[in-house]
Amino acid sequence: MVTKTFEISTGGRDQMLDITDKVRRVVADSGEKDGMAFVYVPHTTAGVTINENADPDVVHDVLAALDRAVPWRQDFYEHSEGNSAAHVKSSMVGCSAAVPIVDGKLTLGTWQAIFFCEFDGPRTRKFIVSVGR
């Protein structure tokens, strides 16, 4: 198994950053022809998802829908750090993704990309890519 850790800087409280090329590079460097690429985000207020990268309105709409579903301020939040919404969004989106590798390539759909999701930025974050069978 080949594993690589990346640092990523986010510029806003809520943001989705396309990390597909970084994942592809790890796959290519691994030499793995058939297996899996795993992406993991070791943070409780960030996540990873796969969605469309062709139209930036999709990223806008996903973030707007999450904001509407999980507003930043709620009178029932008890977490003292004031970032409960970020924790909830992270749980909803998830902290990992897996993509099959076939013939040495990620099997993403035509419009799909892998996104690092920031819900409590701006910050410097990490994500981990592991490639294996």
Secondary structure, DSSP 8 states (H G I E B T S, - for coil): -EEEEEEEE--SSSEEEE-HHHHHHHHHHHT-SSEEEEEE---SSEEEEEEE-S-HHHHHHHHHHHHHHS-S--TT---TTS-HHHHHHHHHH-SEEEEEEETTEE---TTEEEEEEESS-S-EEEEEEEEE-
